[in-house]
Amino acid sequence: MFKQEHYLSALMRTRLGNPPGKNETVGDALNWETLLVTVAEWTDLYLVSDDKDYRSQLSEGVFNEFLRDEWKTKKSSALYYYSKISDFFKDCFPDIKIASQVEADLAINALSNNGSFATTHACIAKLNAIDQFTPEQVERLIHMPTQNNRIGWIIEDPDVQAFYEKLYDKYANVLKREDLQILVHMMSKPEIDDELPF
């Protein structure tokens, strides 16, 4: 729970230009100040956030150096930073598979609901970074170009084509026959031999 002293500390941090935060807003600074006050000393912090205000401006995927050093000095403990919840679960709870599936579902939903070509390309880039899809997710992705013109109209763009090629290469042998036919058609792959037992 935020207290007045947390707010005043956050305000001072923002006025000094110290991270996290931008444009003199105190939200991120208030969260950080609250962590500094409420988390016990010697307690490691696992922070998951895609907010660029917590990231290093020098190195991609690295936590902000100022904040990391401040945490280490004030709390005498380690700070572990993850930009994606799936990476956190992969490191700390490797037996849990749900997080990566949720991340994939969110990315697929974003692609499905997008309303512009630019957003389509951004969604494809995000999906391209995901290593594994469930059979149901692959099926959704295969049918999406016929359900959303923003995808179907640019199916031949290099990045979109490359993503569906990747799906073909990885999942062709486990797809339902009708889904494979759709994917083959989209990719202009050779026709499937009727004798093959898909």
URRAWO-V531831 format. One line per field, one symbol per residue. phi: phi as a letter, one per 30 degrees, with the letter a starting at -180 (. if undefined). psi: psi as a letter, one per 20 degrees, with the letter a starting at -180 (. if undefined). A space follows every 50 residues. Layout:
phi: ???
psi: ???
This chain:
phi: .dbeddddddddedddidddkahidceddddddddddcdddicdccccac dddccddcbdicdeddddddddddchbcbccbdbdddddddcbdddcded ddddedddddddcdbbdddedddddddddddbbdeddddeddddddcbdd cedcecdeddeddddddeddbedbddedddddddddchdeeddddddc
psi: pqrhhgghgggggghijqrrrqkkqjgghggghgghhhpqqjpqpopopj piiiqqihppjqqphghghgggghilrqppppiphhhghhghmiipihgh hggggghgggghjqjqhghghggggghhiphpqrhhgggghhighihohh ghhkhiqghgghghgggghhjhijqqghhhggggghilrqqppiipm.
